[in-house]
Amino acid sequence: MTICPKEELPVQHTRQARRPDYPIEQIFYQRWSPRAFSDQPVSERDLLTALEAARWAPSSFNSQPWRFLYARNGDAWWQRYLDTLNAFNRVWAQRASALVFILSDNGDGRSDEAGGTASLDVGAAWSHLALQAHSMGLFCRGMVGFDADKMRQTLKVPPRYKAEMVVAIGHIGRTDDLPENLRGREMPSQRRPLDQTAFAGGFPDQSTAMPNASRSAG
Ligand SMILES: Cc1cc2nc3c(=O)[nH]c(=O)nc-3n(C[C@H](O)[C@H](O)[C@H](O)COP(=O)(O)O)c2cc1C
């Protein structure tokens, strides 16, 4: 396993290069979530390829509670998707090539066939999606900043499904094209060290300081 030398990272990534504490595959720490997208389109085939990876995520009892609803920039649904986002997210996400809502199937309320883990399972699917997209040279940024009621109404989502997140997907763009207040945040964030995250045995003594925050905000 090689850790990516700084020289191989695109310029805008080098301001805060990520270094894993242990030698993991590069894709885990080189994936990051920009807000600056270029206007280069993502083909439907590439979008479906990323969703194909998501489909192979593990889930409780193989219940596969995920559903994906997507629109591509400029298609008949695009503006309706954008209108569900909050103002903060709409500003930058309007330049993405696609928006994907990830829904969880929470059943009909009578049975608990998924074991109540639908949101957890959908999280695994989102991770597959983001990593597959990264491997294809694409970038994703997940969002919870959207109007869930509006989304449900607009996209005619039945009650048993919950919109867990929406994902902006596209090719990375120029930081300078972002509104000024977002430019300084356009870099890979860091993580809390593993030794403050994973513990052998029981939960560590709370009286000793254990930071909750990551090393750098996202
Ligand atoms: C479920 C979820 C919801 C998120 N919601 C938003 C959001 O509404 N707006 C936003 O700009 N970023 C959002 N993010 C992006 C996170 O802030 C980002 O993933 C985090 O800071 C880690 O950075 P990284 O993805 O570059 O490693 C979200 C990410 C996830 C996974």
The ligand as a Gaussian input file, in Angstrom:
#p B3LYP/6-31G(d) Opt

LIG

0 1
 C      -25.641000      12.546000       5.646000
 C      -24.821000      13.745000       5.251000
 C      -25.428000      14.998000       5.206000
 C      -24.697000      16.118000       4.800000
 N      -25.346000      17.341000       4.667000
 C      -24.669000      18.375000       4.116000
 C      -25.373000      19.570000       3.763000
 O      -26.600000      19.700000       3.926000
 N      -24.644000      20.574000       3.201000
 C      -23.305000      20.477000       2.965000
 O      -22.723000      21.423000       2.423000
 N      -22.635000      19.352000       3.286000
 C      -23.271000      18.298000       3.835000
 N      -22.609000      17.114000       4.094000
 C      -21.165000      16.995000       3.809000
 C      -20.351000      16.800000       5.090000
 O      -20.243000      18.029000       5.750000
 C      -18.970000      16.218000       4.731000
 O      -19.151000      14.950000       4.161000
 C      -18.096000      16.117000       5.973000
 O      -17.721000      17.401000       6.403000
 C      -16.833000      15.293000       5.726000
 O      -16.133000      15.814000       4.643000
 P      -15.686000      14.910000       3.417000
 O      -16.930000      14.280000       2.826000
 O      -15.040000      15.885000       2.443000
 O      -14.729000      13.875000       3.913000
 C      -23.312000      15.981000       4.485000
 C      -22.715000      14.717000       4.537000
 C      -23.452000      13.618000       4.913000
 C      -22.785000      12.249000       4.923000

